[in-house]
Amino acid sequence: MSHLRLFITLFLFSYSTLHAQKSAAPEDLSSEDFTKIEALLDAYITKYNVPAMSVAIVSDGVSNFIHKGTFARASNKKVDEHSVFQIASVSKPLTGIIINQLLMEGKLQADASITNYLPSSYSQKTLAKLKPIKVRDLLHHRSGLPGDSPTLRRKRKGNKAFIYDYSDLDFEKDLKKIRIKKRGEYSYSNFGFALLGYLAERATGKTYEQLLQTYVGERYNLSQTSTSVLNPENLVTAYRKDKRLLEIEPWVMGKLVPPSGIFSTSADLSNLLLEQLKAYKEKKKSSLILTNDMRAIIDNTTVKYGYGIVQFGSMGVYGHSGEMDGFAADYSIYPNAQKGIVILSSCSGDEMKRLARDIARIVYEVK
């Protein structure tokens, strides 16, 4: 199923022994609602055999956490808000913040051709092919680039983790080979968001990791958020979605990290949510506000995409989900109600989007 259909069908408006940590009910949620959320999590992890989950509910300036499970099936070490997960496509909103900041600083131009930032060593044929693509096209998944890197498709074996240090040279080879299809039409592209990260590196002379720390990690107190595992002892073990007793390694992606390879925690992402909600409330110019430039996924619909987030309907709920045959994540924000939700899981599957939708219905009070 295409990413577009997954967004609309499964994430619209969102969107085995387990050790449950006792959590206090959030001040703005009734005990009944909090009990409903815990019941949803318990039912989900039992039905789908998920070893660990970490959930943050952010509301009115406060982060509340619910944790289920352990670091691995054979472990007694319980997960908490500082446990590290790979966050899959929830990486895109972080990349969107970086790009938004660089646009504000004038280091990138939204309507400039991407060739303005590519090495001059590229062949003239390749540069001519890519010249019509603008930075803005990448931000809206309208570049005509393929969904994934040809190198990733070639080197990944089945449902095993992708382990490959994708490089500058790989970008040059892939961009030379790919065909541009239907530029201007929405087509979800991890490869396009990876290219955004590469263009940011080219425009600033900094690595993506340096940009992530400068514009996100250090600025908003995301101490465990990185392109690699900072503390291996804090990394939760992931399990394959097709064989849920089989461990899967974290993906190693090189320069393909920006769309889907970042590591983080529910504590870090709740810090980011708090800062985003504050930015929306204050209505000041900020790279955290990613909703000023969005495009309808399909004409005449209220589902829109821009800068790494999806707008679900007209009420003003935004977010992104992600899964990578191991880890899964969901991140959503409701600025009008000053609420947000983070869900991190050690086993992926499309059913996580349904869980996110059901939790959002409670927290955001949407039927």
Helices and strands as residue ranges (DSSP letters): H 3-10, H 31-47, E 52-59, E 62-69, E 85-86, G 88-90, H 91-105, G 114-117, H 124-130, H 135-139, H 150-155, H 168-177, H 190-204, H 208-212, I 213-217, H 218-220, G 232-234, E 238-239, E 247-248, G 254-256, H 257-260, E 263-264, H 266-282, E 295-296, E 304-306, E 309-312, E 317-323, E 328-334, G 335-337, E 339-345, H 351-363
